[in-house]
Every structure is written in C-alpha cells, then in structure tokens.
Amino acid sequence: MNSLLGRITGVIAALAIVAGSVALGLLLISLAPEPESRELPPRIPFAQTGSATAATGPIPVFGAGTVRPAREVEIAAQVGGRISRVAPAFQSGGQVSAAQELFRIEDEDYRLRVESALADVAARQVALLEAEQRAGIAAQEYERFRSRQDGAPEPSPLTLREPQLQAARAALDRDEARLAEARLALSRTVVTAPFAGFIRRESIDAGQIVAAGMPVGTLIAADAVEIAVSLPDSDAALIPGLWDLRPGDDSRQVPARVSASRGEQEYAWSGYVDRAEVAVDPQTRTVDVVVRVPEPFAAGANPPLLVGEFVDVEVDGLALTDVWRIPRAALRPDNEVWTVDDGNVRIVPVRVLQRADGAAWVSGPLGAGDPLITGGLQFAVEGMAVLTGSDSPP
C-alpha cells in the first residue's frame, strides 16, 4: 500500500515539473521582443560603371621592339700585315670620333714600295725626255730634207718617232699610277673610324697578323638608333602619312616616345617615325614601322638607350573627330559597349580604333559622361534594369 502511494506521488511530482517547465517556456516566449521585419532586397543586378570622354589630340599607336643600331659596319684593314699599334679606344664599349685612328699596320714594306715606285717614275721621266728630244731631232732633220728636195713625201710616224714618244708617255703614266697605288696602300696601313660611334666588338691585338679584308671589329653609329615596331594594318593606318615618309627627311616627322624600365625606374626618350618596311611579315601579317631615336647616348637626365634593349613605343597617330576614350573594361565582344539610360541597359555598337591596357578609343553614338558598364554583369539584354553607383547598392 505504501509502495503504491509512493509511485503515485513520484508521478505527480514529475507531471508538476513538466507543467512548470512548459509554463516557464510560454512565459519567456510571451515576454521576448518581436523580430524586426525586413523587406527582401530587389532582384535588380548592380553594375560598376565608367565614363566616356571625348578624345582630343592624336590617337596613340602602341607597339614594342628591340633597339638596333641605325648604322653598323665591320672594321677591316684594306691591306695585310702585322699590327704595330692598337688605339686604347679600340675595344668593346670604346667611344671613337670620326676619322680617329683605330689601329696601325707595320708600314716598312709599303714605304719601300713607294720608294721603288718613285725610282721607276724618275727613270720613266728621263726616258720621256729622251724620247721627246729624239722626236724633236727627227722632225728637224725631216724639215731640212724637205727643204732641199722638191716633192718630198709626207713623213711616216716612225720617221718622226711618234710611236716611241707615245710609248714613253704611256710608260710614265703606268709608273705614276703604280706610285699612286703604293702611296694609297701606305696610307691604308692606318685604319680610322668612318664615323663617330662605339666599338661593339673587336678581335685584334698588337703583333697579330691580319689579311686584307678580314673583319676585326664592329662599329655602331652614335648619332641614332632604331626600333622596328611590328604593327597590324589597322594600327599602321593610324600613323599620318606613313607611306609618304622618306628616310632622313626631317621635314615630315611623326613624333614617337620610347620607354623602358630599369629596376623600379621608368625612362623615356623622344624619337620619330623614320619609315616603314615595304613587306608584310608572312607569319604575323604585320608591317614593321621603323622608329628612330637621335642622340641616344648623349649625356642628360636619361641613361643611354642601349642596343639590344626591349622597349615600348608610343606613336602619335591621326587626330580624328567624334572619337571617344572609354575604359578598356567597357569594351565588350563584337565591338559593343553597354550604357545605362534611366536605369536600363542600352547596347551600343562601336568602331574600335585603338586598344591600350586601360583604355580604348572608339567611334559611335556615345555622349560625354555616358555611364558605361565596366563590371558586375556577365551578360545583358537591351532594356534590362540595373543599379549603378548613383543608386543604393543591394
């Protein structure tokens, strides 16, 4: 009896605990603040935009290329022999002026040839005087003979010794030519620079024997360097008067800027378009436009523009009207841009004139300040609603 009463008491206690817990839970729920209601965000995409600006001045034409010498010649002696002296400047990197001596060849043999030729000329001069004297005597004797005999025949050239006189004159001319040749060879034992520049390579030293015509070094001109820039036809067409340019004609220069990075420093040099090659590269289908930079090694704010250096080139192209400069990111495939008009997308076809890393130059029905979509949308259709920076982003 007591055990039954104990079980009933336990059940009642458990039910009381459960009932108290439920009541406490209901009380806490009733006292909790109601959650703040929020509206669902609109399902209109947000797009980043940039602006179109009217392009003024020339449209830039961008390219790149490797610096090469405007003039480069192989240095070689015109006569052979042993090198007797090499100028200190005749070494790789050495700077020389026009007509400066580079090296010298032993000239004893050539001086002896000159002396021998002088002796031959002197002997021929004596022989010519003798031939002239004999010819004069022969002419006088014939005149005396004709004065004593009527109807004397006309004298033959041999009678007047004219062939002998001509032979003596020809022999003198031949030996004088040999003397001039010997003197010329003697003068060529001293090799000089044909123009001012820098020695790019040399391969001789004193005591070395060289043959006539053997290259012993390379000289590059100091007055200018060139960069051959490969451009597609569309870019080459933007260079004003490209096909009318003539090498060395300073009256019709198209300005260009050459830049290169060395470490963390950017350097720039001024140049101009000198000419264009007349052949198209069969592999790349591009045209080589030659940009010339005068005085690339002159002392100044910039270091020398080194031969073999890879550089960027910017050429001043045509200055056209109704051209817009837009962010490069705004240019879409199929030469389209997406503008925003009253919160709706408008797809505008354009003609692309030039592209750069951060900008593009186009012509088309755009206006100054038109918002152009540069990001945030992967696709768009005409009339699609979008939010831009002027609206509150979602």
JOKAJO-V324051 format. One record per residue. N is the residue number from 1. RES is the residue in one letter. SS is DSSP state (a for helix, b for strand, c for the rest). PHI is phi in whole degrees, 0 to 359 (none if undefined). NEAR is the number of other ideal C-beta (glycine too) atoms within 10 Angstrom. Layout:
BEGIN
n={N	N}
res={RES	RES}
ss={SS	SS}
phi={PHI	PHI}
near={NEAR	NEAR}
END
This chain:
BEGIN
n={1	2	3	4	5	6	7	8	9	10	11	12	13	14	15	16	17	18	19	20	21	22	23	24	25	26	27	28	29	30	31	32	33	34	35	36	37	38	39	40	41	42	43	44	45	46	47	48	49	50	51	52	53	54	55	56	57	58	59	60	61	62	63	64	65	66	67	68	69	70	71	72	73	74	75	76	77	78	79	80	81	82	83	84	85	86	87	88	89	90	91	92	93	94	95	96	97	98	99	100	101	102	103	104	105	106	107	108	109	110	111	112	113	114	115	116	117	118	119	120	121	122	123	124	125	126	127	128	129	130	131	132	133	134	135	136	137	138	139	140	141	142	143	144	145	146	147	148	149	150	151	152	153	154	155	156	157	158	159	160	161	162	163	164	165	166	167	168	169	170	171	172	173	174	175	176	177	178	179	180	181	182	183	184	185	186	187	188	189	190	191	192	193	194	195	196	197	198	199	200	201	202	203	204	205	206	207	208	209	210	211	212	213	214	215	216	217	218	219	220	221	222	223	224	225	226	227	228	229	230	231	232	233	234	235	236	237	238	239	240	241	242	243	244	245	246	247	248	249	250	251	252	253	254	255	256	257	258	259	260	261	262	263	264	265	266	267	268	269	270	271	272	273	274	275	276	277	278	279	280	281	282	283	284	285	286	287	288	289	290	291	292	293	294	295	296	297	298	299	300	301	302	303	304	305	306	307	308	309	310	311	312	313	314	315	316	317	318	319	320	321	322	323	324	325	326	327	328	329	330	331	332	333	334	335	336	337	338	339	340	341	342	343	344	345	346	347	348	349	350	351	352	353	354	355	356	357	358	359	360	361	362	363	364	365	366	367	368	369	370	371	372	373	374	375	376	377	378	379	380	381	382	383	384	385	386	387	388	389	390	391	392	393	394}
res={M	N	S	L	L	G	R	I	T	G	V	I	A	A	L	A	I	V	A	G	S	V	A	L	G	L	L	L	I	S	L	A	P	E	P	E	S	R	E	L	P	P	R	I	P	F	A	Q	T	G	S	A	T	A	A	T	G	P	I	P	V	F	G	A	G	T	V	R	P	A	R	E	V	E	I	A	A	Q	V	G	G	R	I	S	R	V	A	P	A	F	Q	S	G	G	Q	V	S	A	A	Q	E	L	F	R	I	E	D	E	D	Y	R	L	R	V	E	S	A	L	A	D	V	A	A	R	Q	V	A	L	L	E	A	E	Q	R	A	G	I	A	A	Q	E	Y	E	R	F	R	S	R	Q	D	G	A	P	E	P	S	P	L	T	L	R	E	P	Q	L	Q	A	A	R	A	A	L	D	R	D	E	A	R	L	A	E	A	R	L	A	L	S	R	T	V	V	T	A	P	F	A	G	F	I	R	R	E	S	I	D	A	G	Q	I	V	A	A	G	M	P	V	G	T	L	I	A	A	D	A	V	E	I	A	V	S	L	P	D	S	D	A	A	L	I	P	G	L	W	D	L	R	P	G	D	D	S	R	Q	V	P	A	R	V	S	A	S	R	G	E	Q	E	Y	A	W	S	G	Y	V	D	R	A	E	V	A	V	D	P	Q	T	R	T	V	D	V	V	V	R	V	P	E	P	F	A	A	G	A	N	P	P	L	L	V	G	E	F	V	D	V	E	V	D	G	L	A	L	T	D	V	W	R	I	P	R	A	A	L	R	P	D	N	E	V	W	T	V	D	D	G	N	V	R	I	V	P	V	R	V	L	Q	R	A	D	G	A	A	W	V	S	G	P	L	G	A	G	D	P	L	I	T	G	G	L	Q	F	A	V	E	G	M	A	V	L	T	G	S	D	S	P	P}
ss={c	a	a	a	a	a	a	a	a	a	a	a	a	a	a	a	a	a	a	a	a	a	a	a	a	a	a	a	a	a	a	c	c	c	c	c	c	c	c	c	c	c	c	c	c	b	c	b	b	b	b	c	b	b	c	c	c	c	c	b	b	b	b	b	b	b	b	b	b	c	c	b	b	b	b	b	c	c	c	c	b	b	b	b	b	b	c	c	c	c	c	c	c	c	b	b	c	c	c	c	b	b	b	b	b	c	c	a	a	a	a	a	a	a	a	a	a	a	a	a	a	a	a	a	a	a	a	a	a	a	a	a	a	a	a	a	a	a	a	a	a	a	a	a	a	a	a	a	c	c	c	c	c	c	c	c	c	c	c	c	c	a	a	a	a	a	a	a	a	a	a	a	a	a	a	a	a	a	a	a	a	a	a	a	a	a	a	c	c	b	b	b	c	c	c	c	b	b	b	b	b	b	c	c	c	c	c	c	b	b	c	c	c	c	b	b	b	b	b	b	b	c	c	b	b	b	b	b	b	b	b	c	a	a	a	a	c	c	c	c	c	a	a	a	c	c	c	c	c	a	a	a	c	b	b	b	b	b	b	b	b	b	c	c	b	b	b	b	b	b	b	b	b	b	b	b	b	b	b	b	c	c	c	c	c	c	b	b	b	b	b	b	b	b	c	c	c	c	c	c	c	c	c	c	c	c	c	c	c	b	b	b	b	b	b	b	c	c	c	c	c	c	c	b	b	b	b	a	a	a	b	b	c	c	c	b	b	b	b	b	b	c	c	b	b	b	b	b	b	c	b	b	b	b	b	c	c	c	b	b	b	b	b	c	c	c	c	c	c	c	b	b	b	b	b	c	c	c	c	c	c	c	c	c	b	c	b	c	c	c	c	c	c	c}
phi={none	293	293	295	296	294	293	295	296	296	297	297	295	296	295	293	294	297	295	293	294	296	296	295	297	297	294	296	295	290	274	292	290	290	297	288	275	234	282	294	296	294	264	258	291	255	232	279	227	230	242	267	235	292	281	241	83	293	279	289	244	257	195	206	184	253	289	226	293	287	221	213	230	274	270	210	279	273	228	263	152	269	289	259	203	237	293	302	284	275	207	305	91	288	257	231	260	298	70	286	292	257	203	227	254	307	246	299	300	286	292	297	296	295	297	297	293	297	296	297	295	298	295	292	296	296	297	292	298	295	294	295	295	296	295	294	296	297	295	294	297	294	296	294	297	292	288	266	229	285	69	294	289	294	287	278	304	292	297	272	60	291	300	296	294	296	295	294	294	296	296	294	300	296	288	293	294	294	295	297	294	294	294	295	297	298	293	278	288	254	261	240	283	289	202	287	179	234	283	270	204	213	214	226	208	300	96	284	261	238	260	298	85	281	295	233	179	230	241	248	288	265	279	193	230	229	229	272	256	277	233	291	303	296	285	298	293	278	277	293	60	302	278	262	289	236	304	82	273	279	281	229	279	256	299	213	236	247	226	209	257	230	69	261	254	254	238	222	229	267	209	203	282	270	188	230	292	264	239	264	297	293	268	266	57	243	250	273	257	265	258	251	243	282	49	286	252	291	292	178	291	261	287	299	273	277	294	92	281	271	228	264	230	232	250	285	273	292	260	251	264	57	243	243	259	235	299	301	293	280	279	255	304	66	55	233	231	253	254	245	235	55	80	239	283	236	268	240	284	226	255	275	263	201	235	227	299	244	212	219	248	226	236	167	283	244	229	298	84	302	287	249	287	247	186	99	238	269	210	205	233	301	85	294	280	218	255	236	298	283	259	282	293	291}
near={5	5	7	8	9	10	9	10	10	10	10	9	10	10	10	10	9	10	10	10	10	10	10	10	10	10	10	9	8	7	7	8	5	5	6	5	5	6	5	5	8	12	7	13	15	16	23	16	20	18	15	23	15	13	22	9	9	18	19	18	26	16	22	15	21	13	21	15	20	20	15	13	16	12	22	14	23	13	19	14	19	13	19	14	13	20	17	6	16	23	13	12	10	18	13	21	12	12	10	14	15	24	24	18	24	15	19	11	15	19	14	12	18	19	11	13	19	14	12	18	20	13	13	19	15	12	17	18	12	13	21	15	12	15	18	13	11	18	14	10	13	16	11	9	12	14	9	7	9	6	5	12	8	7	16	10	11	10	14	17	20	16	13	18	20	13	14	22	15	12	18	21	13	13	20	15	12	16	20	13	13	20	16	13	19	18	12	16	21	14	24	16	21	15	15	15	24	19	21	17	15	19	13	20	12	11	10	12	12	20	10	13	11	13	14	21	21	18	25	19	19	22	15	16	28	21	26	16	28	17	22	12	10	11	23	21	16	20	23	16	10	19	11	8	20	9	9	8	11	8	5	12	14	20	13	25	18	25	13	19	11	10	5	5	9	10	15	15	22	12	24	18	24	23	18	18	13	8	8	12	11	6	6	10	10	17	22	20	27	18	26	21	22	14	15	25	19	12	8	9	6	14	14	17	21	13	18	9	17	11	24	17	22	20	27	20	23	14	12	13	8	10	20	23	17	24	20	13	15	25	19	18	5	6	14	14	25	24	19	23	11	6	13	13	19	17	15	18	12	21	10	15	21	19	14	12	6	8	19	20	21	24	15	17	12	20	9	9	10	21	20	24	23	19	13	14	16	6	7	19	8	9	10	18	13	20	17	15	13	9	14	8	10	10}
END
